[in-house]
Amino acid sequence: MNEIEKHLAEEKKKMEQITAPAELEGRLWQALDAATVKKKLKPKWPLAVAAFLLVCLIGYNYNGLAYYGKKIIGFDELMSGTLTELNDKGMGQTVGKKVLLEDGTELTVDGIMTDANQLILYYTLSNVKEMEGITFGKITGFLTDSNQGAGTLTFNEKQSEIKGQLFFDPVSPFAKKLTLEATKLAEDGQTITGIISFPYDPNQAMQTELQQKLMKTVKVDKGTITFKTITATPTVTIIKGTVDVQNIDRVQLPFKQVQLLVNGKPVEQIGSGISTSIGGTKFELSFESLPQKVDSLGLVVKEFVGYTNVDETIPLHPIQDQAFQLEGKDLWVKEVEKTEDGVQITIASDEDVLLDGVTIDGKGGEVPLKTTIRQDYKELDDGRVVKERTLLFSTDIVPDTLSIKGMHHRKSVDEVVEILVE
């Protein structure tokens, strides 16, 4: 046995001779008695799964949660009425996405408001030169191809910044990202394009208040109007349908005298549109949003496009101040003048009147109307709006009379369409 092994053997012998103090066992039992007994915990995996799902949900809808309840700032001049109230309640989504165009102009999408009827976009164009403008294309995205409708804008005092409000067709409820393309004309005549993509949360679109099929047809002078649907959302109330009227294109704003009655009172009509295709002619009427409490709802067709035979002959000498009566419509002869292009007769009438079968007669014989030029709308002292235009005839002989066969205009209908309120 070497010296190391001998030393280890001696140390082992010493350890075997060590014994615990007699009082140690008692101390250990006292410590165990004083310790708190802990219950066995149940597994927490259900809570972990729920937490995981919540994190996934928040991640998927992060943009919406970030934007919810924020007011779109800086557009008070463009918003009014309903839109102002909705913005004050934080019903829009702020965006704040920017793009710098090649000429140094900066375009910012500040915010949007959306529902089932439309998307309203608010933008700022900075570093612009005096009265410089920009045009916008569609808004695109997943299952989204939204056309632009109306729009309004304002300039700041220095004419260096534009604030704008644009209305688009509604976007898909499945879209998570939207893209807007803008085009601007540079000083050298070249086109500058800017594209902005921004997040969209469909969960923050405002809820539809009323959606109903109507399928009600009203007979008018030259055909029929069929009201098909009504969709009321917080931003606007839209009525869609089809129209089959022969001369609907002969009068501007043919749906001007179609009213939406809510609780017996008319709601302001804020827009109308007509589109024609192989399948027929469709229309869309926009009205202000409905009040919170709706007891009754209906449509009234007070007037619509029609035609009236008049067969009137009006003397042109001398020029008279008072209006001539054409089946209840006013017509003024303002001036008769011979020019290098021919004889020009300036007339004024009610704004919805379009004359038909117009001729002049005199020493030069009967001459039909060649064309109408310089049409304008003017307001009379009594508040009425009249349409003033100049009639051109291919002759160099001043006529004695003006003959009118008929006129297209809005004719009385007074039909009511009731809408069920549930």
GUMARKOL-324543 format. One record per residue (C-alpha): residue number from 1; x, y, z. Coordinates in nm, 3 decimals. Layout:
BEGIN
+-----+---------+---------+---------+
: seq :      c1 :      c2 :      c3 :
+-----+---------+---------+---------+
: NUM :       X :       Y :       Z :
...
+-----+---------+---------+---------+
***
This chain:
BEGIN
+-----+---------+---------+---------+
: seq :      c1 :      c2 :      c3 :
+-----+---------+---------+---------+
:   1 :   0.000 :   0.000 :   0.000 :
:   2 :   0.146 :   0.335 :  -0.103 :
:   3 :   0.130 :   0.656 :   0.101 :
:   4 :  -0.187 :   0.794 :  -0.073 :
:   5 :  -0.388 :   0.477 :  -0.021 :
:   6 :  -0.277 :   0.468 :   0.344 :
:   7 :  -0.395 :   0.828 :   0.395 :
:   8 :  -0.739 :   0.763 :   0.238 :
:   9 :  -0.794 :   0.459 :   0.458 :
:  10 :  -0.727 :   0.663 :   0.772 :
:  11 :  -0.976 :   0.937 :   0.665 :
:  12 :  -1.249 :   0.678 :   0.594 :
:  13 :  -1.202 :   0.530 :   0.940 :
:  14 :  -1.245 :   0.877 :   1.101 :
:  15 :  -1.571 :   0.947 :   0.911 :
:  16 :  -1.723 :   0.617 :   1.014 :
:  17 :  -1.665 :   0.715 :   1.377 :
:  18 :  -1.870 :   1.044 :   1.344 :
:  19 :  -2.223 :   1.029 :   1.505 :
:  20 :  -2.517 :   1.284 :   1.501 :
:  21 :  -2.601 :   1.471 :   1.825 :
:  22 :  -2.884 :   1.315 :   2.022 :
:  23 :  -3.106 :   1.630 :   2.001 :
:  24 :  -3.091 :   1.661 :   1.618 :
:  25 :  -3.384 :   1.426 :   1.551 :
:  26 :  -3.617 :   1.632 :   1.774 :
:  27 :  -3.527 :   1.957 :   1.600 :
:  28 :  -3.602 :   1.810 :   1.260 :
:  29 :  -3.951 :   1.689 :   1.363 :
:  30 :  -4.033 :   2.035 :   1.505 :
:  31 :  -3.939 :   2.202 :   1.174 :
:  32 :  -4.159 :   1.963 :   0.976 :
:  33 :  -4.459 :   2.024 :   1.201 :
:  34 :  -4.428 :   2.405 :   1.155 :
:  35 :  -4.414 :   2.391 :   0.772 :
:  36 :  -4.735 :   2.479 :   0.567 :
:  37 :  -4.885 :   2.188 :   0.380 :
:  38 :  -4.930 :   2.288 :   0.008 :
:  39 :  -5.211 :   2.143 :  -0.204 :
:  40 :  -5.129 :   1.979 :  -0.534 :
:  41 :  -5.186 :   2.229 :  -0.821 :
:  42 :  -5.406 :   2.138 :  -1.119 :
:  43 :  -5.245 :   2.167 :  -1.463 :
:  44 :  -5.282 :   2.517 :  -1.618 :
:  45 :  -5.275 :   2.417 :  -1.986 :
:  46 :  -5.635 :   2.540 :  -2.061 :
:  47 :  -5.540 :   2.892 :  -1.950 :
:  48 :  -5.222 :   2.873 :  -2.154 :
:  49 :  -5.417 :   2.777 :  -2.466 :
:  50 :  -5.667 :   3.060 :  -2.411 :
:  51 :  -5.385 :   3.309 :  -2.368 :
:  52 :  -5.221 :   3.182 :  -2.685 :
:  53 :  -5.543 :   3.224 :  -2.885 :
:  54 :  -5.589 :   3.576 :  -2.750 :
:  55 :  -5.238 :   3.670 :  -2.858 :
:  56 :  -5.310 :   3.533 :  -3.206 :
:  57 :  -5.636 :   3.730 :  -3.226 :
:  58 :  -5.469 :   4.053 :  -3.119 :
:  59 :  -5.189 :   3.996 :  -3.366 :
:  60 :  -5.433 :   3.937 :  -3.651 :
:  61 :  -5.639 :   4.245 :  -3.568 :
:  62 :  -5.359 :   4.465 :  -3.440 :
:  63 :  -5.423 :   4.747 :  -3.686 :
:  64 :  -5.788 :   4.777 :  -3.591 :
:  65 :  -5.712 :   4.778 :  -3.220 :
:  66 :  -5.449 :   5.043 :  -3.272 :
:  67 :  -5.678 :   5.272 :  -3.472 :
:  68 :  -6.010 :   5.225 :  -3.295 :
:  69 :  -6.164 :   5.528 :  -3.130 :
:  70 :  -5.931 :   5.789 :  -3.276 :
:  71 :  -6.055 :   6.116 :  -3.421 :
:  72 :  -5.938 :   6.220 :  -3.767 :
:  73 :  -5.781 :   6.562 :  -3.709 :
:  74 :  -5.771 :   6.865 :  -3.940 :
:  75 :  -6.079 :   6.815 :  -4.157 :
:  76 :  -6.349 :   7.014 :  -3.978 :
:  77 :  -6.403 :   7.239 :  -4.282 :
:  78 :  -6.478 :   6.940 :  -4.503 :
:  79 :  -6.695 :   6.744 :  -4.262 :
:  80 :  -7.045 :   6.851 :  -4.174 :
:  81 :  -7.351 :   6.718 :  -3.999 :
:  82 :  -7.347 :   6.340 :  -3.968 :
:  83 :  -6.979 :   6.297 :  -4.057 :
:  84 :  -6.874 :   6.549 :  -3.794 :
:  85 :  -7.073 :   6.365 :  -3.528 :
:  86 :  -6.928 :   6.028 :  -3.628 :
:  87 :  -6.575 :   6.166 :  -3.625 :
:  88 :  -6.626 :   6.322 :  -3.283 :
:  89 :  -6.729 :   5.977 :  -3.158 :
:  90 :  -6.410 :   5.825 :  -3.296 :
:  91 :  -6.590 :   5.611 :  -3.553 :
:  92 :  -6.318 :   5.645 :  -3.817 :
:  93 :  -5.976 :   5.486 :  -3.853 :
:  94 :  -5.664 :   5.701 :  -3.854 :
:  95 :  -5.395 :   5.599 :  -4.102 :
:  96 :  -5.109 :   5.850 :  -4.128 :
:  97 :  -4.938 :   5.682 :  -4.425 :
:  98 :  -4.726 :   5.908 :  -4.649 :
:  99 :  -4.561 :   5.897 :  -4.989 :
: 100 :  -4.315 :   6.150 :  -5.132 :
: 101 :  -4.371 :   6.220 :  -5.500 :
: 102 :  -4.085 :   6.288 :  -5.742 :
: 103 :  -4.147 :   6.663 :  -5.748 :
: 104 :  -4.126 :   6.694 :  -5.368 :
: 105 :  -4.501 :   6.693 :  -5.309 :
: 106 :  -4.600 :   6.481 :  -5.009 :
: 107 :  -4.928 :   6.289 :  -5.007 :
: 108 :  -5.068 :   6.166 :  -4.675 :
: 109 :  -5.367 :   5.941 :  -4.620 :
: 110 :  -5.483 :   6.075 :  -4.283 :
: 111 :  -5.784 :   5.854 :  -4.215 :
: 112 :  -6.091 :   5.672 :  -4.340 :
: 113 :  -6.453 :   5.608 :  -4.245 :
: 114 :  -6.617 :   5.292 :  -4.376 :
: 115 :  -6.949 :   5.111 :  -4.377 :
: 116 :  -7.149 :   4.890 :  -4.614 :
: 117 :  -7.238 :   5.187 :  -4.838 :
: 118 :  -6.910 :   5.368 :  -4.888 :
: 119 :  -6.552 :   5.445 :  -4.788 :
: 120 :  -6.466 :   5.808 :  -4.715 :
: 121 :  -6.096 :   5.895 :  -4.737 :
: 122 :  -5.925 :   6.203 :  -4.591 :
: 123 :  -5.592 :   6.312 :  -4.735 :
: 124 :  -5.337 :   6.595 :  -4.720 :
: 125 :  -5.123 :   6.711 :  -5.011 :
: 126 :  -4.827 :   6.918 :  -4.888 :
: 127 :  -4.561 :   7.131 :  -5.060 :
: 128 :  -4.787 :   7.207 :  -5.355 :
: 129 :  -4.763 :   7.510 :  -5.578 :
: 130 :  -5.051 :   7.754 :  -5.612 :
: 131 :  -5.379 :   7.580 :  -5.704 :
: 132 :  -5.192 :   7.264 :  -5.801 :
: 133 :  -5.413 :   6.954 :  -5.802 :
: 134 :  -5.400 :   6.577 :  -5.798 :
: 135 :  -5.627 :   6.300 :  -5.927 :
: 136 :  -5.700 :   5.966 :  -5.767 :
: 137 :  -5.771 :   5.623 :  -5.909 :
: 138 :  -5.948 :   5.330 :  -5.751 :
: 139 :  -5.892 :   5.183 :  -5.408 :
: 140 :  -5.783 :   4.821 :  -5.448 :
: 141 :  -5.729 :   4.531 :  -5.212 :
: 142 :  -5.843 :   4.175 :  -5.147 :
: 143 :  -6.176 :   4.136 :  -5.332 :
: 144 :  -6.178 :   4.517 :  -5.358 :
: 145 :  -6.191 :   4.741 :  -5.666 :
: 146 :  -6.366 :   5.057 :  -5.545 :
: 147 :  -6.437 :   5.344 :  -5.782 :
: 148 :  -6.410 :   5.704 :  -5.670 :
: 149 :  -6.723 :   5.915 :  -5.655 :
: 150 :  -6.753 :   6.274 :  -5.540 :
: 151 :  -6.488 :   6.472 :  -5.356 :
: 152 :  -6.422 :   6.811 :  -5.197 :
: 153 :  -6.104 :   6.995 :  -5.103 :
: 154 :  -5.973 :   7.313 :  -4.943 :
: 155 :  -5.647 :   7.509 :  -4.973 :
: 156 :  -5.464 :   7.677 :  -4.688 :
: 157 :  -5.399 :   8.053 :  -4.697 :
: 158 :  -5.059 :   8.013 :  -4.865 :
: 159 :  -5.205 :   7.777 :  -5.127 :
: 160 :  -4.930 :   7.531 :  -5.035 :
: 161 :  -5.140 :   7.257 :  -4.878 :
: 162 :  -5.458 :   7.077 :  -4.979 :
: 163 :  -5.697 :   6.898 :  -4.745 :
: 164 :  -5.932 :   6.664 :  -4.928 :
: 165 :  -6.228 :   6.434 :  -4.874 :
: 166 :  -6.300 :   6.155 :  -5.126 :
: 167 :  -6.592 :   5.913 :  -5.149 :
: 168 :  -6.540 :   5.560 :  -5.282 :
: 169 :  -6.754 :   5.252 :  -5.332 :
: 170 :  -6.750 :   5.021 :  -5.026 :
: 171 :  -6.451 :   4.790 :  -4.981 :
: 172 :  -6.456 :   4.417 :  -4.910 :
: 173 :  -6.507 :   4.307 :  -4.548 :
: 174 :  -6.224 :   4.058 :  -4.608 :
: 175 :  -5.964 :   4.318 :  -4.704 :
: 176 :  -5.679 :   4.378 :  -4.459 :
: 177 :  -5.474 :   4.616 :  -4.672 :
: 178 :  -5.591 :   4.884 :  -4.915 :
: 179 :  -5.396 :   5.056 :  -5.192 :
: 180 :  -5.460 :   5.400 :  -5.340 :
: 181 :  -5.298 :   5.533 :  -5.656 :
: 182 :  -5.263 :   5.908 :  -5.713 :
: 183 :  -5.156 :   6.091 :  -6.029 :
: 184 :  -5.018 :   6.443 :  -6.053 :
: 185 :  -4.920 :   6.654 :  -6.352 :
: 186 :  -4.570 :   6.801 :  -6.320 :
: 187 :  -4.459 :   7.140 :  -6.454 :
: 188 :  -4.293 :   6.978 :  -6.756 :
: 189 :  -4.614 :   6.802 :  -6.849 :
: 190 :  -4.498 :   6.463 :  -6.728 :
: 191 :  -4.721 :   6.245 :  -6.513 :
: 192 :  -4.610 :   6.164 :  -6.159 :
: 193 :  -4.762 :   5.864 :  -5.985 :
: 194 :  -4.768 :   5.784 :  -5.616 :
: 195 :  -4.897 :   5.464 :  -5.455 :
: 196 :  -4.992 :   5.428 :  -5.088 :
: 197 :  -5.082 :   5.099 :  -4.921 :
: 198 :  -5.226 :   5.116 :  -4.573 :
: 199 :  -5.373 :   4.872 :  -4.319 :
: 200 :  -5.749 :   4.836 :  -4.294 :
: 201 :  -5.952 :   4.674 :  -4.017 :
: 202 :  -6.294 :   4.562 :  -4.145 :
: 203 :  -6.404 :   4.498 :  -3.788 :
: 204 :  -6.409 :   4.874 :  -3.735 :
: 205 :  -6.647 :   4.939 :  -4.025 :
: 206 :  -6.968 :   5.093 :  -3.892 :
: 207 :  -7.264 :   4.860 :  -3.871 :
: 208 :  -7.559 :   4.865 :  -4.113 :
: 209 :  -7.875 :   5.003 :  -3.950 :
: 210 :  -8.133 :   4.895 :  -4.210 :
: 211 :  -8.110 :   4.671 :  -4.515 :
: 212 :  -8.425 :   4.575 :  -4.699 :
: 213 :  -8.553 :   4.462 :  -5.037 :
: 214 :  -8.825 :   4.687 :  -5.178 :
: 215 :  -8.915 :   4.567 :  -5.529 :
: 216 :  -9.174 :   4.843 :  -5.575 :
: 217 :  -9.254 :   4.985 :  -5.922 :
: 218 :  -9.393 :   5.332 :  -5.994 :
: 219 :  -9.542 :   5.424 :  -6.333 :
: 220 :  -9.441 :   5.763 :  -6.471 :
: 221 :  -9.523 :   5.950 :  -6.793 :
: 222 :  -9.277 :   5.772 :  -7.024 :
: 223 :  -9.206 :   5.446 :  -6.841 :
: 224 :  -9.145 :   5.297 :  -6.497 :
: 225 :  -8.915 :   5.329 :  -6.194 :
: 226 :  -8.842 :   5.018 :  -5.984 :
: 227 :  -8.705 :   5.070 :  -5.634 :
: 228 :  -8.515 :   4.752 :  -5.541 :
: 229 :  -8.321 :   4.799 :  -5.216 :
: 230 :  -8.259 :   5.039 :  -4.930 :
: 231 :  -7.943 :   5.024 :  -4.719 :
: 232 :  -7.907 :   5.265 :  -4.428 :
: 233 :  -7.568 :   5.303 :  -4.258 :
: 234 :  -7.431 :   5.565 :  -4.018 :
: 235 :  -7.281 :   5.773 :  -4.302 :
: 236 :  -7.552 :   5.760 :  -4.569 :
: 237 :  -7.879 :   5.601 :  -4.681 :
: 238 :  -7.870 :   5.453 :  -5.032 :
: 239 :  -8.162 :   5.341 :  -5.248 :
: 240 :  -8.091 :   5.138 :  -5.561 :
: 241 :  -8.311 :   5.034 :  -5.848 :
: 242 :  -8.373 :   5.032 :  -6.221 :
: 243 :  -8.547 :   5.279 :  -6.449 :
: 244 :  -8.708 :   5.228 :  -6.789 :
: 245 :  -8.803 :   5.576 :  -6.913 :
: 246 :  -8.764 :   5.676 :  -7.278 :
: 247 :  -8.648 :   6.033 :  -7.227 :
: 248 :  -8.464 :   6.008 :  -6.894 :
: 249 :  -8.150 :   6.161 :  -7.047 :
: 250 :  -8.336 :   6.470 :  -7.168 :
: 251 :  -8.359 :   6.637 :  -6.825 :
: 252 :  -8.076 :   6.696 :  -6.580 :
: 253 :  -8.119 :   6.549 :  -6.232 :
: 254 :  -8.426 :   6.340 :  -6.319 :
: 255 :  -8.454 :   6.209 :  -5.960 :
: 256 :  -8.443 :   6.554 :  -5.802 :
: 257 :  -8.808 :   6.534 :  -5.690 :
: 258 :  -8.786 :   6.183 :  -5.541 :
: 259 :  -8.803 :   6.219 :  -5.163 :
: 260 :  -8.725 :   5.986 :  -4.873 :
: 261 :  -8.968 :   6.049 :  -4.587 :
: 262 :  -8.865 :   5.956 :  -4.233 :
: 263 :  -9.127 :   5.999 :  -3.962 :
: 264 :  -9.327 :   6.201 :  -4.214 :
: 265 :  -9.046 :   6.448 :  -4.293 :
: 266 :  -8.818 :   6.456 :  -4.600 :
: 267 :  -8.452 :   6.364 :  -4.557 :
: 268 :  -8.205 :   6.564 :  -4.766 :
: 269 :  -8.103 :   6.402 :  -5.093 :
: 270 :  -7.726 :   6.442 :  -5.124 :
: 271 :  -7.659 :   6.271 :  -5.455 :
: 272 :  -7.785 :   6.060 :  -5.744 :
: 273 :  -7.631 :   5.857 :  -6.022 :
: 274 :  -7.740 :   5.668 :  -6.333 :
: 275 :  -7.552 :   5.399 :  -6.527 :
: 276 :  -7.661 :   5.232 :  -6.849 :
: 277 :  -7.546 :   4.898 :  -6.990 :
: 278 :  -7.679 :   4.617 :  -7.206 :
: 279 :  -7.883 :   4.497 :  -6.909 :
: 280 :  -8.066 :   4.828 :  -6.873 :
: 281 :  -8.042 :   5.149 :  -6.673 :
: 282 :  -7.966 :   5.143 :  -6.301 :
: 283 :  -7.989 :   5.428 :  -6.054 :
: 284 :  -7.858 :   5.502 :  -5.707 :
: 285 :  -7.995 :   5.772 :  -5.476 :
: 286 :  -7.806 :   5.895 :  -5.170 :
: 287 :  -7.979 :   6.053 :  -4.872 :
: 288 :  -7.863 :   6.171 :  -4.531 :
: 289 :  -7.838 :   5.903 :  -4.261 :
: 290 :  -8.151 :   5.804 :  -4.070 :
: 291 :  -8.225 :   5.934 :  -3.718 :
: 292 :  -8.190 :   5.693 :  -3.426 :
: 293 :  -8.566 :   5.656 :  -3.387 :
: 294 :  -8.757 :   5.563 :  -3.703 :
: 295 :  -9.133 :   5.514 :  -3.675 :
: 296 :  -9.224 :   5.540 :  -4.043 :
: 297 :  -9.035 :   5.529 :  -4.371 :
: 298 :  -9.139 :   5.587 :  -4.730 :
: 299 :  -9.052 :   5.718 :  -5.075 :
: 300 :  -9.245 :   5.987 :  -5.261 :
: 301 :  -9.207 :   6.039 :  -5.635 :
: 302 :  -9.335 :   6.397 :  -5.659 :
: 303 :  -9.219 :   6.459 :  -6.017 :
: 304 :  -9.031 :   6.269 :  -6.284 :
: 305 :  -8.918 :   6.316 :  -6.643 :
: 306 :  -9.204 :   6.342 :  -6.891 :
: 307 :  -9.308 :   6.507 :  -7.216 :
: 308 :  -9.575 :   6.766 :  -7.299 :
: 309 :  -9.700 :   6.878 :  -7.641 :
: 310 :  -9.722 :   7.258 :  -7.653 :
: 311 :  -9.747 :   7.365 :  -8.021 :
: 312 :  -9.683 :   7.731 :  -7.935 :
: 313 :  -9.569 :   8.016 :  -8.160 :
: 314 :  -9.401 :   8.312 :  -7.989 :
: 315 :  -9.361 :   8.656 :  -8.155 :
: 316 :  -9.003 :   8.786 :  -8.154 :
: 317 :  -9.083 :   9.154 :  -8.211 :
: 318 :  -9.089 :   9.344 :  -7.991 :
: 319 :  -8.887 :   9.168 :  -7.716 :
: 320 :  -9.105 :   9.145 :  -7.405 :
: 321 :  -9.000 :   9.139 :  -7.042 :
: 322 :  -9.275 :   8.909 :  -6.921 :
: 323 :  -9.254 :   8.532 :  -6.955 :
: 324 :  -9.457 :   8.329 :  -7.200 :
: 325 :  -9.647 :   8.034 :  -7.055 :
: 326 :  -9.583 :   7.684 :  -7.192 :
: 327 :  -9.824 :   7.448 :  -7.013 :
: 328 :  -9.735 :   7.596 :  -6.674 :
: 329 :  -9.366 :   7.655 :  -6.750 :
: 330 :  -9.210 :   7.999 :  -6.798 :
: 331 :  -9.017 :   8.098 :  -7.110 :
: 332 :  -8.845 :   8.434 :  -7.167 :
: 333 :  -8.704 :   8.563 :  -7.497 :
: 334 :  -8.399 :   8.772 :  -7.402 :
: 335 :  -8.237 :   8.869 :  -7.734 :
: 336 :  -8.252 :   8.812 :  -8.111 :
: 337 :  -7.927 :   8.877 :  -8.298 :
: 338 :  -7.784 :   8.818 :  -8.647 :
: 339 :  -7.420 :   8.702 :  -8.640 :
: 340 :  -7.161 :   8.557 :  -8.879 :
: 341 :  -7.267 :   8.208 :  -8.767 :
: 342 :  -7.637 :   8.273 :  -8.820 :
: 343 :  -7.932 :   8.401 :  -8.618 :
: 344 :  -7.895 :   8.363 :  -8.242 :
: 345 :  -8.192 :   8.377 :  -8.004 :
: 346 :  -8.119 :   8.388 :  -7.631 :
: 347 :  -8.394 :   8.242 :  -7.413 :
: 348 :  -8.446 :   8.144 :  -7.049 :
: 349 :  -8.681 :   7.886 :  -6.898 :
: 350 :  -8.740 :   7.680 :  -6.586 :
: 351 :  -8.425 :   7.478 :  -6.517 :
: 352 :  -8.584 :   7.140 :  -6.601 :
: 353 :  -8.720 :   7.238 :  -6.945 :
: 354 :  -8.572 :   7.108 :  -7.270 :
: 355 :  -8.752 :   7.237 :  -7.580 :
: 356 :  -8.834 :   7.002 :  -7.867 :
: 357 :  -8.920 :   7.067 :  -8.231 :
: 358 :  -8.791 :   7.427 :  -8.230 :
: 359 :  -8.807 :   7.632 :  -8.553 :
: 360 :  -8.811 :   7.998 :  -8.658 :
: 361 :  -9.024 :   8.150 :  -8.932 :
: 362 :  -9.033 :   8.476 :  -9.128 :
: 363 :  -8.926 :   8.612 :  -9.465 :
: 364 :  -8.658 :   8.347 :  -9.486 :
: 365 :  -8.911 :   8.069 :  -9.441 :
: 366 :  -8.911 :   7.801 :  -9.171 :
: 367 :  -8.565 :   7.718 :  -9.034 :
: 368 :  -8.500 :   7.436 :  -8.780 :
: 369 :  -8.274 :   7.471 :  -8.478 :
: 370 :  -7.909 :   7.394 :  -8.561 :
: 371 :  -7.764 :   7.374 :  -8.209 :
: 372 :  -7.770 :   7.523 :  -7.859 :
: 373 :  -7.472 :   7.720 :  -7.725 :
: 374 :  -7.367 :   7.906 :  -7.408 :
: 375 :  -7.599 :   7.736 :  -7.160 :
: 376 :  -7.592 :   7.868 :  -6.805 :
: 377 :  -7.799 :   7.862 :  -6.485 :
: 378 :  -7.902 :   8.183 :  -6.309 :
: 379 :  -8.092 :   8.262 :  -5.992 :
: 380 :  -8.382 :   8.508 :  -6.005 :
: 381 :  -8.469 :   8.760 :  -5.736 :
: 382 :  -8.741 :   8.528 :  -5.606 :
: 383 :  -8.489 :   8.245 :  -5.557 :
: 384 :  -8.593 :   8.041 :  -5.859 :
: 385 :  -8.320 :   7.895 :  -6.079 :
: 386 :  -8.363 :   7.933 :  -6.455 :
: 387 :  -8.168 :   7.790 :  -6.746 :
: 388 :  -8.044 :   8.049 :  -6.997 :
: 389 :  -7.908 :   7.942 :  -7.336 :
: 390 :  -7.864 :   8.065 :  -7.693 :
: 391 :  -8.032 :   7.893 :  -7.988 :
: 392 :  -7.844 :   7.902 :  -8.320 :
: 393 :  -8.022 :   7.889 :  -8.659 :
: 394 :  -7.852 :   7.865 :  -9.000 :
: 395 :  -7.995 :   8.177 :  -9.166 :
: 396 :  -7.898 :   8.540 :  -9.215 :
: 397 :  -8.257 :   8.667 :  -9.211 :
: 398 :  -8.400 :   8.780 :  -8.878 :
: 399 :  -8.721 :   8.579 :  -8.813 :
: 400 :  -9.061 :   8.698 :  -8.695 :
: 401 :  -9.164 :   8.404 :  -8.476 :
: 402 :  -9.026 :   8.116 :  -8.268 :
: 403 :  -9.226 :   7.790 :  -8.278 :
: 404 :  -9.207 :   7.509 :  -8.021 :
: 405 :  -9.363 :   7.167 :  -8.073 :
: 406 :  -9.311 :   7.022 :  -7.724 :
: 407 :  -9.089 :   7.004 :  -7.418 :
: 408 :  -8.922 :   6.747 :  -7.194 :
: 409 :  -8.954 :   6.838 :  -6.826 :
: 410 :  -9.037 :   6.698 :  -6.483 :
: 411 :  -9.407 :   6.611 :  -6.467 :
: 412 :  -9.619 :   6.559 :  -6.158 :
: 413 :  -9.644 :   6.196 :  -6.036 :
: 414 :  -9.719 :   6.208 :  -5.659 :
: 415 :  -9.681 :   5.834 :  -5.595 :
: 416 :  -9.594 :   5.697 :  -5.248 :
: 417 :  -9.392 :   5.381 :  -5.177 :
: 418 :  -9.419 :   5.258 :  -4.819 :
: 419 :  -9.117 :   5.092 :  -4.657 :
: 420 :  -9.169 :   4.846 :  -4.373 :
: 421 :  -9.010 :   4.946 :  -4.043 :
: 422 :  -8.946 :   4.648 :  -3.816 :
+-----+---------+---------+---------+
***
